[in-house]
Amino acid sequence: MSTEIPYKIYLEESEMPKQWYNVRADMKKKPAPLLNPATKQPVTSEELEAVFCKELVKQELDDTTPYIDIPQEILNFYRMYRPSPLVRAYCLEKKLGTPAKIYYKFEGNNTSGSHKLNSAIAQAYYAKQQGLKGVTTETGAGQWGTALSMACAYLDLDCQVYMVKVSYEQKPFRREVMRTYGANVTPSPSTKTAVGRKILEEFPNTNGSLGCAISEAVEAATTQEGYRYVLGSVLSQVLLHQSVIGLETKIAMDKYDIHPDIIIGCAGGGSNLGGLISPFMGEKLRGEADYRFIAVEPASCPSFTRGVYAYDFCDTGKVCPLQKMYTLGSGFMPAPNHAGGLRYHGMSATLSELYDQGLMEAVSVEQTSVFAAAEQFARVEGILPAPESSHAIKVAIDEALRCKETGEEKTILFGLTGTGYFDMYAYEKFNDGKMSDYIPTDEELQKSIETLPKV
Ligand SMILES: *Cc1c(COP(=O)(O)O)cnc(C)c1O
């Protein structure tokens, strides 16, 4: 049977999902509600609508509707770069000499180079529907800003991006891709916003952080007429849009009667992992099937494996709602790790709750081992992976090697979230043997965890 499985499994257009799946609908114990940071009461839709688009607020607060129709215009956009291929990693299996069967879902086949476009087009679409002039956002490594620029250009919306300063300087090409698609890009912290000026006063030499850029983007949205803020990860609405990854994967696997034993994804804010596992997790929650799910995070920013499950701010400036999640504290400034997209202090509320219930596992890995896995993968499978994605590759290889020892023929599925063409500075560091593995001490983590808000 296995020899009949093609290298790449594509879907026909007619087989593609027409609805997103909301995994919260199948959770008996739901993620904790977002709280207003001032009153500590659950946020209302009116409060959220001052910051976010109306329809997206509805999706954010909806934890009961299992399937939500994907609007036709978004389906049309998806067809320009979807379905993404589900690849059987025959060459990697052979190289490793493992009896395991390895599959990956590759989300890098679009100009922005990652899965983030799946939610960017949805968020831009709802902003347009609402008659807004534009949206504001933050970007770390630049993938989200790039994806949002593409989506906004397509729908003729203004796009203002606050880019973490260190990335703005280290990744000029990403910045130029955004500007090519018409976005306005500002290094953060900046003097354009009150919160940026305050952070600069306190930390004049800061490299910036995602939490800080979020605060600036939120301020920019709420102080300009006709603008709302959009976020590329963490929020439940983003997990919902990213469920298209898991739904396509499930349809493709069902076609060939493939049942994954282990599903692996890298976790920054949790959106690609949440999207990939959603339909499978739904089956597990409904008692229809069982799977092992593994979140992989960098040892330099270990929210799941060393954080606490508590209410925290989503941003450094403390302007966003409080979310209950696995967190290292909103003031945590991770060491300049090369997987920029995984440097967020917190985690999706949905994934946090699933992890807390023991339905999911998490591991952390050091960046040199991640780049070693990335190169091993690139040399046999051809694709140059993003450093973020390579966290999942590392653990997929570890699991496949374990199968080699035990002789088990497990089926392993992992999410390959993007390409690494804009990360050659990081690859250069690794190739020159100059990459280090910074792991925060318990004392450092304790210091930022102590600053969590009292709820
Ligand atoms: C942003 C990003 C991630 C991490 O974000 P999640 O929300 O955790 O998915 C992973 N891989 C790539 C390529 C990214 O751009």
The ligand as a Tripos MOL2 file, in Angstrom:
@<TRIPOS>MOLECULE
LIG
   15    15     1     0     0
SMALL
NO_CHARGES

@<TRIPOS>ATOM
      1 C1          5.3130   33.1480   12.3870 C.3       1 LIG1
      2 C2          5.8680   31.8600   11.9970 C.ar      1 LIG1
      3 C3          5.8180   30.7500   12.8790 C.ar      1 LIG1
      4 C4          5.3050   30.8210   14.2690 C.3       1 LIG1
      5 O1          4.0140   31.3260   14.4690 O.3       1 LIG1
      6 P1          2.8140   30.4440   14.9790 P.3       1 LIG1
      7 O2          1.7120   31.3960   15.2220 O.co2     1 LIG1
      8 O3          3.2610   29.7440   16.2410 O.co2     1 LIG1
      9 O4          2.4990   29.4950   13.9140 O.co2     1 LIG1
     10 C5          6.3050   29.5570   12.4200 C.ar      1 LIG1
     11 N1          6.8460   29.4160   11.1940 N.ar      1 LIG1
     12 C6          6.9260   30.4520   10.3430 C.ar      1 LIG1
     13 C7          7.5500   30.2320    9.0000 C.3       1 LIG1
     14 C8          6.4330   31.6970   10.7100 C.ar      1 LIG1
     15 O5          6.4970   32.7030    9.8570 O.3       1 LIG1
@<TRIPOS>BOND
     1     1     2 1
     2     2     3 ar
     3     2    14 ar
     4     3     4 1
     5     3    10 ar
     6     4     5 1
     7     5     6 1
     8     6     7 2
     9     6     8 1
    10     6     9 1
    11    10    11 ar
    12    11    12 ar
    13    12    13 1
    14    12    14 ar
    15    14    15 1
@<TRIPOS>SUBSTRUCTURE
     1 LIG1         1 GROUP 0 **** ****
